[in-house]
Amino acid sequence: PPSPQANQAEEALRQQARAEQVKRQQAEAERKSAKLAKQKAEAEREARELATRQKAEQERSSAELARRHEKEREAAELSAKQKVEAEREAQALAVRRKAEAEEAKRQAAELARRHEKEREAAELSAKQRVGEEERRQTAQSQPQRRKRRAAPQDYMAASQDRPKRRGHRSVQQNNVEIAQAQAELARRQQEERKAAELLAKQRAEAEREAQALAARRKAEAEEAKRQAAELAHRQEAERKAAELSANQKAAAEAQALAARQQKALARQQEEARKAAELAVKQKAETERKTAELAKQRAAAEAAKRQQEARQTAELARRQEAERQAAELSAKQKAETDREAAESAKRKAEEEEHRQAAQSQPQRRKRRAAPQDYMAASQNRPKRRGRRSTLPAPPSP
């Protein structure tokens, strides 16, 4: 049959295996708890990431809306600037057209005044020529008693109207010149009238163009204003649609997150329940195993005490045997010492007998023993001419 020591060793191995199994179960429970905590942390991280993404999306939408509003404002400012520029250009064109019309009017008036002066000068010259011709004819028809000195102006007029060749100008020639002067005056008046009509037409055309330009600028400004209003309305609709889409997306994501969180919470609760049940089972198993281990430990303690008692008895028995062996050894040692003392005493007596025998004269020379011979040969002094055949003594 197996010995108690083997049974105790096997029981100790079983207890160690149970303790290791309990440790493994505790480690598994801790691992599951750590996994549950990790899942909870993962869910919290996902929730934070979703909140961060939603916040970033809202900020991006706000930034996009701000950019759109900025573009709309810039477009409105550009439209207003274009409108102001168009109005300023229209006003400048109107002022320029008005100035051109005033200048044309002034030039026409100046031309008319110049033509009037030329006409008056031509009429005056024609009258002077006619009067001079009449005076000349009157003077020719009457006998001249003396040649009077002409006035300076009459002299100058006469010198200008005097023909280069000899002879006198006729009335027909004067009439022709007057007709030519009148025709030239009529032609000039016709040209002035045409120039005035052309100037009036140009002025009317400029005014009509200015009005058309102003109307076109006004229409363009109205169209730009309408387009800006349509753009603002469309952008507002897009902004509202984007906000609605973002809100719907955020609501959907929030619902999905809530569903995931609920699932994760349910899973966590289920795992917590299982972990609690497992912990309860493990606790009961641990308590049971602890009780068994306590029983086994008590049994082991009892066996150990019995073993210690047996070992103590065996040790006492061994000590008694060792004491008896020591006594026997002491007796043997005393006997050996006594025998050694007797042997030493006997050797001393033999040495005394030998020395006494050496001190007495010997009648015959007895043959020495080999050891005595060797000792004598070693102690004998060496004589010259004769070598010893014995081996040399060992060096000290």
C-alpha positions, 0 to 999 in steps of 0.5 A: 500500500502507498505510504502516508508520505505519498498520500500527503504529497498527492493530496498536496498536489491536488490542493495545489491544482485546485488553488491554481484552478481558482487562480485561473478562474479569478484571472478569467473573471478579472479579464472579463471585467477588464474587457467589460471596462474596455468596451465601456471605454470604447463606447465612451470614446465613440460617443466623444468622437461622434460628439466631436464629429458633430461639433466639427460638422456644425463648425464647418457648416457655420464656416461655410454659411459664413463664407456664403454670407461673406460672398453674398455681402461681397456680391451685394457690395460689388453690385452696389459699387457697379451701380454707383459706378454706372450712375457716376459714369452716367452722370459724368457722360451726361455732364460731358454731353451737356458740356459738349452741347454747351460748347457746340451751342457756344461755338454755334453762337460764336459762328453766328456772331462772326457770320453776322459781323461778316454779313454786316461788314459785307453790307457796309462794304457794299453800301460804301462801294455803292455810295462811292460809285454813286459819288464817283458817277455824280462827280463825273457827271458834274464839271470839276473845278478843283481836285479835292483831297479825299478823306482817309477812309474814302481814300482807303476804300477807293484804293481797295476798290480801285481796279488795277487796270485803267478804266472805271468800274461799271454799275453792272460789275458792282451789282454782280459783286453785291449779288455775289456778296449776298449769295455768299452771305446766304450760303454762309447763313445756310451753312450756319443753319445746317450747322445749328441743325446738326448741332441740335441733332447731335445734342438730341442724340447725346441726350437720347443716348444719355437717357438710354444709357441711364435707363440701361444702367437703371435696368442693369442695377434693377437686374443686379438687385433682383439677381442679388435678391434671388441669390440671397433667397436661394442661399437662404433656402440652401442654408435652411436646407443645409441646416435641416439636413445637418439637423436630420443627420445629427438626429440620425447619428444621435439616434444611432449612437443612442441605439449603440449605447443602449445595445452596449449598455444591455450587453454590459449589463448582461456581461455584468450579470454573467460576471456577477453570477460567475463571481458568486459561483466562483465565490461559492466554489472558492469557499467550498474549496477553502473549506475543503482546503482547511479540512485537508490542511487540518488533516495534513496538520494531524498527519504532520503531527503524527509524522513528527511524533513518529519522526521524534520517536525515530530520532530518539531511537536513533539517538539511543542507538548513536549513544550506544554506538558512542559508548561502544566506540569509547570502550573500543578506543579505551581498549585500543589505547590500553593495548597501544600503551601496553605495546609501547611499554613492551617496546620500551622494555625490549629497547632497554634489554637491547641496550643492556645487551649491547653494553655487555661484551659479546663472545661471538659475532652474530649475523645481523639482521638485514635491517640492522646491517643496513642501519650499521652500514649507514652509520659506519664512517666511510673508509678511503679506497673503498666505496659502499655498495649500499644505496644512498640514504634519502635526502631530508 
